[in-house]
Amino acid sequence: MLELAVIVLRLSQYAGAMVLMGSSLFFVYALPPGGDGSAARIRWARPLLVGAGAMLAVAAALGLAAQASVLAGSIREGLKIETLTAVVSSMTLGKAAIVRMAAALLAVIALLALKPSRFAWVVAAALGAIATASLAWMGHGAATEGPLRLIHLGSDVLHALAAGIWIGALAGFFGLLAIAPRASRAARQALHHALHGFAGVGSALVALLVLTGLINSWVLVGPDRLSGLWTTPYGRLLGLKLIVFIGVLGMAAANRFRHTPALGQALSDDKPPDLALRDLWRSVTIEMTLGLAVLILVAAFGTLAPPAAL
């Protein structure tokens, strides 16, 4: 039961940190600074970020307690002050959890105190980036020893940041498409501009995710263990993650090369974009679902011993 709680709380931290960082950045680089279509005019923008930050803070605190309980052998022992203090003082995952909690709470305070604006989004994105980067100390990269330690840990950090930018953008597109049928023409134009502009960002993110994924697999699996990868629980979940990720890329390609141009054509011809918006909504919903599946798998196999450790 404790192991399941650890996985759920890991997933909550992944989602909270990535939406806090990635959606904040999305509001800055993808949307106009003011007027219709800007994040400051979107009612759900600040609540989304505040909710993500609050979820992250709570999940980090509970995750620390759950991890301490697993290490101590029981919830009663894990919740003792001396046990929690030992985990925080002597283990990097404990220190990282404190960093995540602090970053999340500061982001929530800043978002509630500041007027919705690009400055508020930048502050939230910076704090979210700290929280997202700290996720690497919750994974296998922090446990790697030897000459590859810094390379593996740095790769984990970049992998988490790239994934966060992607997940945060998907959350932003999902919200924009939900209100697009009732939005003004200017807001729809801003949506199309954001979709079109994300093509370059998305390509860079895919390249970074693939590169860092290969580095992590080289360290955790190794070329000499590839033949037996599917014989381990870690390997089976990793393989499933790769399959789901390919599905994510397929949906992203459909958005870029089919649905986004269709929306642009409808807007330029001054025709009702209902069909294009509906297709985009369906595609982004599927892509978000697959993205969530990837996070679930990462949260699960991140608790398992990789082949290199067997």
C-alpha positions as CSV (number, residue, x, y, z in Angstrom):
1,M,0.0,0.0,0.0
2,L,2.9,2.4,0.8
3,E,4.5,1.6,-2.5
4,L,1.3,2.6,-4.3
5,A,1.1,5.8,-2.3
6,V,4.7,6.6,-3.3
7,I,3.9,6.2,-7.0
8,V,0.7,8.3,-6.8
9,L,2.6,11.1,-5.0
10,R,5.5,10.9,-7.4
11,L,3.0,11.3,-10.3
12,S,1.3,14.3,-8.5
13,Q,4.7,16.0,-8.1
14,Y,5.6,15.4,-11.8
15,A,2.3,16.8,-13.0
16,G,2.3,19.8,-10.5
17,A,5.8,20.9,-11.2
18,M,5.6,20.5,-15.0
19,V,2.3,22.4,-15.3
20,L,3.6,25.1,-12.9
21,M,6.7,25.6,-15.0
22,G,5.6,24.7,-18.5
23,S,2.2,26.5,-18.5
24,S,3.8,29.7,-17.1
25,L,6.4,29.6,-19.8
26,F,3.7,28.9,-22.4
27,F,1.8,32.1,-21.3
28,V,5.0,34.1,-21.9
29,Y,6.4,32.7,-25.2
30,A,3.3,31.6,-27.0
31,L,0.6,34.2,-26.2
32,P,0.5,37.9,-26.8
33,P,1.6,40.2,-23.9
34,G,-1.8,42.0,-23.8
35,G,-5.3,42.2,-25.3
36,D,-7.6,39.3,-26.4
37,G,-5.7,36.0,-26.3
38,S,-3.2,37.1,-23.6
39,A,-3.0,34.9,-20.5
40,A,-3.9,38.0,-18.4
41,R,-7.4,37.9,-20.0
42,I,-7.9,34.2,-19.5
43,R,-9.8,33.4,-16.3
44,W,-8.4,30.0,-15.8
45,A,-4.8,30.9,-16.2
46,R,-3.9,31.9,-12.7
47,P,-6.1,29.2,-11.0
48,L,-4.4,26.6,-13.1
49,L,-1.0,27.7,-11.9
50,V,-2.1,28.2,-8.3
51,G,-3.7,24.7,-8.3
52,A,-0.6,23.1,-9.8
53,G,1.6,24.8,-7.2
54,A,-0.6,23.8,-4.3
55,M,-0.8,20.2,-5.5
56,L,3.0,20.1,-5.8
57,A,3.5,21.4,-2.3
58,V,1.1,19.0,-0.7
59,A,2.3,16.0,-2.8
60,A,6.0,16.8,-2.0
61,A,5.2,16.9,1.8
62,L,3.2,13.7,1.7
63,G,5.7,12.1,-0.7
64,L,8.5,12.8,1.8
65,A,6.4,11.2,4.6
66,A,5.6,8.2,2.4
67,Q,9.2,7.7,1.4
68,A,10.3,7.9,5.0
69,S,7.7,5.3,6.0
70,V,8.9,2.9,3.3
71,L,12.5,3.3,4.5
72,A,11.4,2.9,8.1
73,G,9.2,-0.1,7.4
74,S,5.9,1.4,8.7
75,I,3.9,4.6,8.7
76,R,4.1,5.0,12.4
77,E,7.9,4.9,12.3
78,G,8.1,7.0,9.2
79,L,6.2,9.9,10.6
80,K,8.4,10.2,13.7
81,I,10.3,13.5,13.8
82,E,13.6,11.8,14.1
83,T,12.9,9.7,11.0
84,L,11.8,12.6,8.8
85,T,14.8,14.7,10.1
86,A,17.2,11.9,9.2
87,V,15.7,11.6,5.6
88,V,16.0,15.3,5.0
89,S,19.5,15.7,6.5
90,S,21.1,12.6,5.2
91,M,19.4,11.9,1.8
92,T,19.4,14.0,-1.3
93,L,15.8,13.0,-2.1
94,G,14.7,14.6,1.3
95,K,16.5,17.8,0.5
96,A,15.0,17.9,-3.0
97,A,11.5,17.5,-1.5
98,I,12.1,20.5,0.8
99,V,13.3,22.5,-2.2
100,R,10.1,21.5,-4.2
101,M,7.8,22.4,-1.3
102,A,9.5,25.8,-0.9
103,A,9.5,26.6,-4.6
104,A,5.8,25.6,-4.9
105,L,4.7,27.6,-1.9
106,L,6.6,30.7,-3.0
107,A,5.0,30.3,-6.5
108,V,1.5,30.1,-5.0
109,I,2.2,33.2,-2.8
110,A,3.6,35.2,-5.7
111,L,0.7,34.2,-8.0
112,L,-1.9,35.3,-5.4
113,A,-0.1,38.5,-4.6
114,L,0.8,39.7,-8.1
115,K,-1.6,40.9,-10.7
116,P,-1.9,38.4,-13.6
117,S,0.8,39.6,-16.0
118,R,3.9,38.4,-17.8
119,F,6.0,39.3,-14.7
120,A,3.8,36.9,-12.6
121,W,4.2,34.2,-15.2
122,V,8.0,34.6,-15.3
123,V,8.2,34.4,-11.5
124,A,6.0,31.2,-11.5
125,A,8.0,29.7,-14.4
126,A,11.4,30.3,-12.6
127,L,10.1,28.7,-9.4
128,G,8.5,25.9,-11.3
129,A,11.8,25.3,-13.1
130,I,13.6,24.9,-9.8
131,A,10.9,22.4,-8.7
132,T,11.0,20.5,-12.0
133,A,14.8,20.3,-12.0
134,S,14.7,18.9,-8.4
135,L,12.6,15.9,-9.7
136,A,15.9,14.5,-10.9
137,W,17.0,13.9,-7.3
138,M,13.9,11.7,-6.9
139,G,15.0,9.4,-9.7
140,H,17.9,7.0,-10.5
141,G,20.2,9.8,-11.6
142,A,20.9,10.9,-8.1
143,A,21.9,7.3,-7.1
144,T,24.4,6.9,-10.0
145,E,28.0,6.7,-8.9
146,G,31.3,7.0,-10.6
147,P,32.4,9.1,-13.6
148,L,28.9,9.0,-15.2
149,R,27.2,10.5,-12.1
150,L,27.2,14.1,-13.2
151,I,26.4,13.3,-16.8
152,H,23.4,11.1,-15.8
153,L,22.1,13.6,-13.2
154,G,22.4,16.5,-15.7
155,S,20.6,14.4,-18.3
156,D,17.8,13.7,-15.9
157,V,17.5,17.4,-15.1
158,L,17.3,18.3,-18.8
159,H,14.8,15.5,-19.5
160,A,12.5,16.7,-16.8
161,L,12.7,20.3,-17.9
162,A,12.0,19.4,-21.6
163,A,9.1,17.2,-20.5
164,G,7.7,20.0,-18.3
165,I,7.7,22.5,-21.2
166,W,5.9,20.0,-23.3
167,I,3.3,19.0,-20.7
168,G,2.7,22.6,-19.7
169,A,2.1,23.6,-23.3
170,L,-0.4,20.8,-23.7
171,A,-2.3,22.0,-20.6
172,G,-2.3,25.5,-22.1
173,F,-3.5,24.4,-25.5
174,F,-6.2,22.2,-23.8
175,G,-7.5,25.2,-21.9
176,L,-7.5,27.5,-24.9
177,L,-9.3,25.0,-27.1
178,A,-11.9,24.5,-24.5
179,I,-12.9,28.2,-24.7
180,A,-12.1,28.7,-28.4
181,P,-15.7,28.1,-29.7
182,R,-16.8,31.1,-27.6
183,A,-13.6,33.2,-28.1
184,S,-13.2,36.4,-30.1
185,R,-11.5,36.3,-33.5
186,A,-8.4,37.9,-32.0
187,A,-8.2,35.2,-29.4
188,R,-8.6,32.5,-32.1
189,Q,-5.8,34.2,-34.1
190,A,-3.7,34.1,-31.0
191,L,-4.4,30.4,-30.6
192,H,-3.4,29.7,-34.1
193,H,-0.2,31.7,-33.7
194,A,0.6,29.8,-30.6
195,L,0.0,26.4,-32.3
196,H,2.1,27.5,-35.3
197,G,4.9,28.9,-33.2
198,F,5.1,25.8,-31.0
199,A,6.2,23.7,-34.0
200,G,9.8,24.9,-33.6
201,V,9.8,24.6,-29.8
202,G,8.3,21.1,-30.0
203,S,11.0,20.0,-32.5
204,A,13.7,21.1,-30.1
205,L,12.0,19.4,-27.2
206,V,11.7,16.1,-29.0
207,A,15.4,16.2,-29.9
208,L,16.3,17.0,-26.3
209,L,14.0,14.3,-24.9
210,V,15.4,11.7,-27.3
211,L,19.0,12.6,-26.6
212,T,18.6,12.6,-22.8
213,G,16.5,9.5,-22.9
214,L,19.3,7.7,-24.8
215,I,21.8,8.8,-22.2
216,N,19.7,7.7,-19.3
217,S,19.0,4.3,-21.0
218,W,22.8,3.8,-21.7
219,V,23.5,4.3,-18.0
220,L,20.6,2.4,-16.5
221,V,20.3,-0.4,-19.1
222,G,23.5,-0.6,-21.1
223,P,23.9,-2.1,-24.5
224,D,24.9,-5.5,-23.2
225,R,21.6,-5.8,-21.4
226,L,19.2,-4.8,-24.2
227,S,18.5,-8.4,-25.2
228,G,17.1,-9.2,-21.7
229,L,15.4,-5.8,-21.2
230,W,11.9,-7.2,-21.5
231,T,12.6,-9.8,-18.8
232,T,12.6,-7.2,-16.0
233,P,9.6,-5.2,-14.7
234,Y,11.7,-2.0,-15.3
235,G,12.4,-2.9,-18.9
236,R,8.8,-3.8,-19.7
237,L,7.5,-0.4,-18.3
238,L,10.3,1.4,-20.1
239,G,9.4,-0.3,-23.4
240,L,5.7,0.6,-22.9
241,K,6.7,4.2,-22.2
242,L,8.6,4.3,-25.5
243,I,5.6,3.0,-27.3
244,V,3.3,5.6,-25.7
245,F,5.8,8.3,-26.4
246,I,5.7,7.4,-30.1
247,G,2.0,7.8,-30.0
248,V,2.5,11.3,-28.5
249,L,4.8,12.2,-31.3
250,G,2.2,10.9,-33.8
251,M,-0.5,13.2,-32.4
252,A,1.9,16.1,-32.3
253,A,2.7,15.6,-35.9
254,A,-1.0,15.5,-36.8
255,N,-1.5,18.8,-35.0
256,R,1.4,20.4,-36.7
257,F,0.9,19.3,-40.3
258,R,-2.9,18.8,-40.5
259,H,-5.0,20.4,-37.8
260,T,-3.1,23.7,-37.3
261,P,-3.0,24.5,-41.1
262,A,-6.7,23.7,-41.3
263,L,-7.4,26.2,-38.6
264,G,-5.2,28.8,-40.2
265,Q,-6.9,28.3,-43.6
266,A,-10.4,28.7,-42.0
267,L,-9.4,31.9,-40.2
268,S,-7.7,33.4,-43.3
269,D,-10.8,32.6,-45.5
270,D,-13.0,34.1,-42.8
271,K,-15.0,30.8,-42.5
272,P,-16.3,29.2,-39.3
273,P,-13.4,27.2,-37.8
274,D,-15.7,24.9,-35.8
275,L,-14.5,21.7,-37.6
276,A,-10.8,22.6,-37.3
277,L,-11.2,23.5,-33.6
278,R,-13.1,20.2,-32.9
279,D,-10.3,18.2,-34.6
280,L,-7.6,20.1,-32.6
281,W,-9.5,19.6,-29.4
282,R,-9.8,15.8,-30.0
283,S,-6.1,15.6,-31.0
284,V,-4.8,17.6,-28.1
285,T,-7.0,15.6,-25.7
286,I,-5.6,12.3,-26.9
287,E,-2.0,13.8,-26.8
288,M,-2.6,14.9,-23.2
289,T,-4.0,11.5,-22.2
290,L,-0.9,9.8,-23.7
291,G,1.3,12.3,-21.9
292,L,-0.3,11.5,-18.6
293,A,0.2,7.8,-19.3
294,V,3.9,8.5,-19.8
295,L,4.1,10.3,-16.5
296,I,2.3,7.4,-14.8
297,L,4.8,4.9,-16.2
298,V,7.8,7.1,-15.2
299,A,6.4,7.4,-11.7
300,A,6.0,3.6,-11.6
301,F,9.3,2.4,-13.0
302,G,11.2,5.1,-11.2
303,T,10.6,3.0,-8.0
304,L,12.1,-0.1,-9.6
305,A,15.7,-1.3,-9.9
306,P,17.0,-0.8,-13.4
307,P,18.8,-3.7,-15.2
308,A,22.2,-2.1,-14.5
309,A,21.6,-2.5,-10.8
310,L,20.7,-6.2,-11.0
